[in-house]
Amino acid sequence: MATEAQPRQVTLEKLMSLAKRRGFVFPSSEIYGGLGSTWDYGPLGVLMKNNVKAAWWRAMVQERDDVVGLDAAILMHPRVWEASGHVAGFSDPLVECKTCNHRFRSDHVEDVTKCPDCGGELTEPRMFNLMFKTFMGPVEEDAARVFLRPETAQGIFVNFDNVQTTTRKKLPFGIAQIGKSFRNEITTGSFIFRVREFEQMELEFFVKPGEDDAWFEHWVETRLAWWTAHGIRPESLKVRPHDKKELSHYSKATSDIEFKFPWDWGELEGVANRADFDLKQHSEFSGKELKYFDEQAKESVVPYVIEPSSGVDRGVLAFLTDAYEEEPDKDDIRVVLRLHPLIAPIKVAVLPLSKKEPLPALAHEVAAMLRKHWFVQYDEAQSIGRRYRRQDEIGTPLAVTIDFESVDDREVTVRDRDTMSQVRVPIDELVATVRERLGF
């Protein structure tokens, strides 16, 4: 049986070390010295990231009859961002040190006159727009200026009429999207928590005015339950409603689902009641009426919208943080990621007890059989104990060991990551056994 876990000692440094060592996340352009606050997802990281997105899409779109999907372009007409308010108001207060030239958000600096890095004098705050600018076409002029989108939501709003017309969805209904967004953050850091290029999972759920408060509460509860259903401990999460002074200009109500990251509580997901701001703005700026005709009431209404929005990268970091545990293992420490099977990058490890034939041949046969259903990792290097520990450290729920008896009796040993219990099963029953233990 597994040794009782010690008090959790997870730090950002330990997570970053594991992520680099095991192939979850690498610094981007590392051989050139890296590029600030940009990260590449390695072989395990991309599997885990895809699992997070797939689990979200399954819950938000596949398992619901009132939500459809969308994949809008990153580059959009510049007027979109004027209508949304991003051109005029998507800014943070910037201060710069006159000595070392380091830049900071003034609301993140304790003393707005003194540089936190070198002690030099800081400039007066000035507003800095967070959108990345680029140019469309061969000429770099203002007429060709476009922006990399700072959020995926606007692509949904401008497609409201297209989606509603083609799907004939009746209120309430939602449009979901997963995609890249870009923000030229002044202050980045905390690994993949705050970055300039990130991926969002957003739902815009359109409802009748007057029904928005109930739907807002519904989505706060639903999204909180999704995180716990996929392995986050309830004590690692809390809901923090925004006070009136904190609300965005478009928001009637907003609550953050916060997670206890290694450094402190931080936003994992936001749920906002955006009222009818966005559809009205785009109607005004485009001249295209964005309304919903209620056939029962025989009237047109501008729907209110409830927006659950979360970052894929923050989700990956939260799952890694909450799953990380250290246990005493004789004179060493056993590191284990207790990831939910749906989130774990590798579902099953296949481990021949020896490199001597015919064990590898049989192990490859078993791995090929399992790969038809799940991502599998084959490993024959070093002792079986070391291989178990490697799989524990990357969160693999199950390991299948092939020994010399397996050649004669066609049975293998299945080891559980969390309990370290082992059971011997026939190869013919292995897929059914793994499916039962994984839960899918």
C-alpha positions as a printed Julia matrix, in Angstrom:
440×3 Matrix{Float64}:
   0.0     0.0     0.0
   1.05    3.59   -0.56
   2.75    5.42    2.29
   0.66    8.21    3.76
   1.34   11.48    1.95
   3.19   14.19    3.84
   1.93   17.79    4.05
   2.0    19.18    0.53
   5.29   20.94   -0.21
   4.64   22.02   -3.77
   6.49   25.11   -4.92
   6.62   26.84   -8.28
  10.29   25.89   -8.57
   9.48   22.18   -8.12
   6.7    22.35  -10.7
   8.91   24.13  -13.23
  11.69   21.62  -12.67
   9.36   18.66  -13.15
   7.74   20.26  -16.19
  11.12   20.77  -17.9
  12.63   17.43  -16.81
   9.69   15.3   -17.89
   8.67   17.14  -21.04
   5.57   19.04  -20.0
   6.7    22.65  -20.63
   9.91   24.11  -22.08
  11.08   27.75  -22.26
  10.37   28.97  -25.79
  13.39   29.55  -28.06
  15.59   28.24  -25.27
  18.68   27.63  -27.45
  18.66   31.39  -28.19
  18.34   32.35  -24.55
  14.54   32.24  -24.5
  11.89   34.88  -25.06
  10.33   36.42  -21.96
   7.15   34.75  -20.75
   6.67   32.44  -23.71
   6.54   28.68  -23.31
   6.44   25.57  -25.49
   4.45   22.49  -24.51
   6.52   19.32  -24.78
   5.38   15.77  -25.61
   3.58   15.26  -22.31
   2.46   18.86  -21.97
   0.66   18.94  -25.3
  -1.18   15.72  -24.42
  -2.23   17.14  -21.05
  -3.24   20.48  -22.58
  -5.33   18.7   -25.22
  -6.95   16.62  -22.48
  -7.98   19.76  -20.58
  -9.5    21.25  -23.73
 -11.24   18.0   -24.66
 -12.74   17.65  -21.18
 -14.0    21.24  -21.31
 -15.44   20.8   -24.82
 -17.13   17.54  -23.85
 -18.83   19.14  -20.83
 -19.69   22.47  -22.47
 -20.69   21.39  -25.99
 -20.94   17.63  -26.53
 -22.99   16.84  -23.44
 -25.35   19.81  -23.84
 -28.13   20.42  -26.33
 -28.11   24.2   -25.82
 -24.48   24.98  -26.79
 -22.73   24.9   -30.18
 -19.11   25.49  -31.12
 -17.21   28.11  -33.1
 -13.66   28.75  -34.25
 -13.35   32.42  -35.18
 -10.29   34.04  -36.8
  -7.55   35.59  -34.67
  -7.37   38.63  -36.98
 -10.58   40.63  -37.06
 -11.77   43.93  -38.51
 -10.25   46.8   -36.48
 -13.73   48.23  -35.82
 -14.5    45.14  -33.73
 -12.05   46.37  -31.1
 -13.41   49.91  -31.23
 -16.9    48.59  -30.56
 -15.76   46.35  -27.74
 -13.91   49.19  -26.02
 -10.47   47.6   -26.32
  -8.95   50.37  -28.43
  -9.94   53.1   -25.99
  -9.91   51.31  -22.67
  -7.91   48.06  -22.69
  -4.94   49.55  -20.86
  -2.85   49.15  -17.72
  -0.93   51.9   -15.86
   2.78   51.7   -16.75
   5.76   53.13  -14.85
   9.4    52.94  -15.93
  12.6    53.17  -13.9
  14.79   56.08  -15.01
  17.92   54.17  -13.98
  17.53   50.53  -15.11
  14.61   51.12  -17.53
  12.62   48.21  -16.12
   8.87   48.62  -16.53
   6.09   47.74  -14.1
   2.36   48.04  -13.66
   2.0    50.84  -11.16
  -0.77   48.98   -9.31
   1.72   46.12   -8.74
   4.36   48.37   -7.14
   4.2    49.18   -3.43
   6.06   52.48   -3.7
   5.13   54.21   -6.99
   8.19   56.5    -6.73
  10.86   53.81   -6.21
  11.97   50.98   -8.54
  11.52   47.57   -6.83
  14.57   46.23   -8.73
  17.27   48.88   -8.31
  15.71   51.6    -6.14
  15.83   54.18   -8.9
  13.22   56.84   -9.54
  10.05   55.79  -11.38
   8.29   57.86  -14.02
   4.72   59.06  -13.64
   2.17   56.37  -14.59
   0.91   56.37  -18.18
  -1.69   54.13  -19.73
  -0.38   51.33  -21.95
  -2.69   49.48  -24.36
  -2.26   45.72  -24.05
  -3.19   44.74  -27.59
  -0.52   43.52  -30.0
  -0.54   45.5   -33.25
   0.43   44.25  -36.68
  -0.23   45.15  -40.3
  -2.29   43.34  -42.91
  -0.88   43.42  -46.42
   2.44   44.69  -47.78
   2.27   48.29  -46.54
   2.83   49.26  -42.92
   0.45   52.18  -42.51
  -2.4    53.07  -40.18
  -5.0    52.01  -42.74
  -3.56   48.47  -42.69
  -3.24   48.2   -38.91
  -4.93   45.22  -37.26
  -4.69   43.63  -33.83
  -4.06   40.17  -32.48
  -7.2    39.45  -30.52
  -6.9    39.94  -26.74
  -9.86   37.6   -26.13
 -11.95   35.08  -28.07
 -15.3    36.48  -26.96
 -15.67   39.13  -29.66
 -15.49   36.52  -32.41
 -18.55   34.94  -30.84
 -20.5    38.18  -30.56
 -19.95   39.23  -34.16
 -21.08   35.76  -35.28
 -24.21   35.76  -33.1
 -26.6    36.23  -36.04
 -24.76   33.71  -38.25
 -24.86   31.01  -35.6
 -28.44   31.64  -34.51
 -29.69   31.65  -38.11
 -27.89   28.46  -39.15
 -28.59   26.45  -35.99
 -32.08   27.87  -35.26
 -31.27   27.73  -31.56
 -33.82   29.28  -29.22
 -32.94   31.22  -26.09
 -31.27   30.27  -23.89
 -28.36   28.94  -25.93
 -24.6    29.26  -25.95
 -21.65   29.5   -28.32
 -18.37   27.99  -27.15
 -14.86   28.55  -28.44
 -11.31   27.49  -27.62
  -8.53   29.57  -29.13
  -5.37   31.63  -28.82
  -5.4    35.18  -27.48
  -2.61   37.71  -27.03
  -2.0    40.43  -24.45
   1.13   42.55  -24.29
   1.31   42.28  -20.52
   3.59   44.73  -18.74
   4.26   42.33  -15.88
   4.4    38.6   -16.59
   5.62   35.71  -14.51
   4.65   32.82  -12.27
   5.5    30.31  -15.0
   2.49   29.77  -17.32
   0.09   31.72  -15.1
   0.51   35.13  -16.76
   1.84   35.07  -20.31
   1.52   37.12  -23.47
   0.34   34.28  -25.71
  -2.29   32.05  -24.14
  -5.26   29.88  -24.93
  -8.79   30.53  -23.71
 -11.87   28.37  -23.23
 -14.89   30.66  -23.4
 -18.64   30.28  -23.52
 -21.07   33.08  -24.33
 -24.47   31.91  -23.08
 -27.33   34.08  -24.38
 -30.46   34.4   -22.25
 -33.63   36.46  -22.06
 -33.36   39.67  -20.03
 -34.74   38.98  -16.58
 -33.45   35.4   -16.57
 -29.79   36.41  -16.43
 -29.37   36.39  -12.64
 -30.49   32.76  -12.32
 -28.29   31.68  -15.23
 -25.32   33.54  -13.74
 -25.63   31.53  -10.52
 -26.11   28.35  -12.56
 -22.86   28.83  -14.44
 -20.83   29.73  -11.35
 -21.97   26.47   -9.71
 -21.57   24.43  -12.9
 -18.05   25.61  -13.58
 -16.94   25.13   -9.98
 -18.26   21.56  -10.12
 -16.36   20.9   -13.38
 -13.0    21.61  -11.79
 -13.67   19.34   -8.8
 -15.08   16.59  -11.04
 -11.76   16.57  -12.88
  -9.6    16.2    -9.81
  -9.13   19.6    -8.17
  -9.61   19.38   -4.4
 -12.58   21.44   -3.17
 -10.38   23.09   -0.55
  -8.11   24.37   -3.33
 -10.95   26.41   -4.86
 -13.1    29.34   -3.77
 -15.56   31.7    -5.42
 -14.84   35.41   -5.04
 -17.57   37.81   -6.19
 -16.34   41.16   -7.51
 -17.44   44.23   -5.58
 -19.02   47.11   -7.48
 -15.77   49.11   -7.74
 -14.0    46.13   -9.29
 -16.58   45.32  -11.97
 -15.71   45.88  -15.62
 -17.69   48.61  -17.34
 -19.82   46.04  -19.18
 -20.41   43.72  -16.24
 -23.6    43.49  -14.21
 -21.97   40.85  -11.99
 -18.72   38.85  -12.01
 -17.37   36.07   -9.83
 -13.9    34.57  -10.05
 -13.25   30.92   -9.35
  -9.9    31.18   -7.6
  -7.31   28.45   -7.07
  -4.64   28.19   -4.36
  -1.51   28.43   -6.49
   1.91   27.89   -4.85
   2.31   31.63   -4.24
  -1.29   32.57   -3.28
  -4.89   32.54   -4.45
  -5.27   33.52   -8.11
  -7.98   33.65  -10.75
  -8.55   30.33  -12.51
 -11.83   31.19  -14.23
 -14.14   34.19  -14.4
 -17.92   34.05  -14.78
 -19.42   37.36  -15.89
 -22.91   38.68  -16.54
 -22.07   40.95  -19.48
 -25.73   42.05  -19.84
 -26.52   43.27  -23.38
 -23.43   45.46  -23.76
 -21.62   43.53  -26.49
 -24.48   42.89  -28.91
 -25.65   46.5   -28.6
 -22.16   47.84  -29.24
 -21.61   45.73  -32.33
 -25.07   46.6   -33.62
 -24.25   50.3   -33.28
 -20.77   50.16  -34.82
 -21.59   47.75  -37.66
 -25.11   48.89  -38.52
 -26.2    45.23  -38.37
 -29.07   44.56  -35.96
 -28.11   41.78  -33.53
 -31.36   40.76  -31.88
 -33.32   37.61  -31.2
 -36.95   37.3   -32.3
 -39.02   35.63  -29.6
 -41.77   33.86  -31.57
 -43.83   33.15  -28.47
 -43.84   36.77  -27.29
 -43.78   38.1   -30.87
 -41.07   40.6   -30.08
 -37.37   41.15  -30.71
 -35.0    41.32  -27.76
 -31.31   41.94  -27.3
 -30.18   38.91  -25.27
 -28.14   39.18  -22.12
 -25.03   37.01  -22.01
 -23.36   35.0   -19.26
 -19.68   34.33  -19.9
 -17.65   31.58  -18.2
 -14.05   32.17  -19.33
 -10.96   30.23  -18.31
  -7.38   29.93  -19.47
  -6.08   26.58  -20.69
  -2.57   27.37  -19.45
  -3.78   28.31  -15.97
  -5.87   25.16  -15.98
  -2.82   23.03  -16.74
  -0.88   24.78  -13.96
  -3.73   24.27  -11.49
  -4.03   20.56  -12.31
  -0.26   20.09  -11.97
  -0.19   22.0    -8.69
  -3.08   20.18   -7.08
  -1.91   16.74   -8.22
   1.69   17.12   -7.01
   2.59   15.13   -3.92
   5.78   13.92   -2.25
   5.92   10.73   -0.18
   8.8     9.17    1.79
  10.21    6.17   -0.07
  12.85    4.46    2.08
  15.74    6.96    1.98
  14.29    8.84   -0.97
  11.21   10.85   -1.91
   8.5     9.51   -4.22
   7.04   12.27   -6.38
   3.61   11.46   -7.74
   1.15   13.45   -9.83
  -2.31   12.28   -8.81
  -3.92   13.54  -12.0
  -7.48   12.59  -12.88
  -7.33    9.87  -15.57
  -9.05   12.17  -18.08
  -6.36   14.83  -17.56
  -3.29   12.58  -17.29
  -1.21   12.71  -20.5
  -0.38    8.98  -20.53
  -3.12    6.58  -19.45
  -1.17    3.31  -19.35
   2.51    2.38  -19.18
   3.66   -0.95  -20.59
   6.77   -2.3   -18.85
   8.49   -5.58  -19.76
  10.35   -6.93  -16.74
  13.38   -7.68  -18.9
  14.88   -6.61  -22.24
  15.42  -10.28  -23.09
  13.09  -11.79  -25.67
  10.36  -12.87  -25.8
   9.26  -10.28  -23.2
   9.72   -7.16  -25.38
   7.82   -8.79  -28.26
   4.87   -9.61  -26.01
   5.04   -6.15  -24.38
   4.91   -4.45  -27.78
   1.9    -6.61  -28.67
   0.13   -5.49  -25.48
   1.08   -1.83  -26.07
  -0.27   -1.94  -29.64
  -3.54   -3.37  -28.36
  -3.94   -0.66  -25.72
  -2.96    2.17  -28.09
  -6.16    1.62  -30.03
  -7.96    3.06  -27.01
  -5.55    5.28  -25.03
  -2.16    7.0   -25.11
   0.41    4.44  -23.97
   4.08    4.77  -23.05
   6.43    1.81  -23.53
   9.47    1.77  -21.23
  12.11   -0.94  -20.8
  15.02    1.17  -19.47
  16.45    0.6   -15.96
  14.9    -1.31  -13.07
  11.15   -1.85  -12.76
  11.14    0.25   -9.59
  12.69    3.24  -11.36
  10.22    2.86  -14.2
   7.28    2.85  -11.79
   8.63    6.04  -10.23
   8.98    7.74  -13.62
   5.38    6.92  -14.44
   4.21    8.13  -11.02
   6.01   11.42  -11.58
   4.2    12.08  -14.88
   0.82   11.03  -13.48
   0.23    7.77  -15.38
  -2.73    6.09  -13.61
  -1.92    2.46  -14.54
   1.16    0.41  -15.37
   1.08   -3.01  -17.02
   4.06   -5.27  -16.3
   4.95   -8.24  -18.5
   7.07  -10.92  -16.82
   8.4   -14.31  -17.94
   5.26  -16.09  -16.69
   3.22  -13.86  -19.01
   4.67  -15.7   -22.0
   3.2   -19.0   -20.78
  -0.04  -18.0   -19.04
  -0.88  -14.85  -21.14
  -1.47  -12.86  -17.95
  -0.01   -9.47  -16.96
   0.19   -7.42  -13.77
  -1.72   -4.13  -13.54
  -0.37   -1.64  -10.97
  -2.38    1.31   -9.66
  -0.53    4.65   -9.33
  -2.36    5.87   -6.22
  -2.61    2.71   -4.11
   0.36    0.86   -5.67
  -1.8    -2.27   -5.46
  -1.28   -4.92   -8.14
  -3.62   -7.41   -9.76
  -2.93  -10.07  -12.33
  -5.32  -10.3   -15.28
  -5.46  -12.22  -18.59
  -4.31  -10.25  -21.64
  -7.68  -10.97  -23.27
  -9.36   -9.09  -20.4
  -6.83   -6.27  -20.17
  -8.71   -3.64  -22.2
 -11.87   -4.19  -20.15
  -9.87   -4.03  -16.9
  -8.1    -0.8   -17.89
 -11.35    0.78  -19.04
 -13.03   -0.07  -15.73
 -10.16    1.35  -13.68
  -9.77    4.51  -15.76
 -13.51    5.09  -15.86
 -13.78    5.58  -19.63
